[in-house]
Amino acid sequence: MTAPLTPPSPTFRPLIPILAGQLISGLGSHLAVFGLAIWTLQHTGSMSNYALILLAVNLPQVVVSPLAGTLIDRWQRRTAMAFAPIIPHATASPCVRSR
């Protein structure tokens, strides 16, 4: 038999809204990237432009990840959590050209 689940201890209660906010933010960010890539594919018909958008969004994460732990330790956590999702969108925005 498994033990019944217990509610989180009082020390973790402030963390629940932050985690919920991060979940919603991450979901919104991923849906925006997916929507941008699909929009690009539909309007240009070019699979290479579609791939370029996805590459531009994901490449910063791959390149910066090895150094991110050291940098994040030096920044305030609140600032890092607020601005980290902006970086992939900022790198993808120059890839979108108006018709």
C-alpha positions, 0 to 999 in steps of 0.5 A: 500500500502507498501512503496517502498524499499529504499537502505541501508543507507551509514552507512551500506554499509561497512557491506554488503561485510562482510555479503556476505562473512559470507553467503558464508563462512557459506554455504561452511562450511555447505556443507563441513560438509554434504559432510564429513558425506555423504562420511563417510556413503558411505565409511563405510556403518555405520549409527553410524559413520555418526551420530558421524560426525554430532554429533561431528560437532554440539555438540560444538555449543550446549555446547559453545553457552551459554558462547559464548556471553560473550567470543565474547564480549572480543575478537576482532570481526574480529578474532572471525568471522575468526576463529569461523567456524574452531571449528566444523571442528576441532572437526569432523576431529578426527572422520574420520579414513582412511580405 
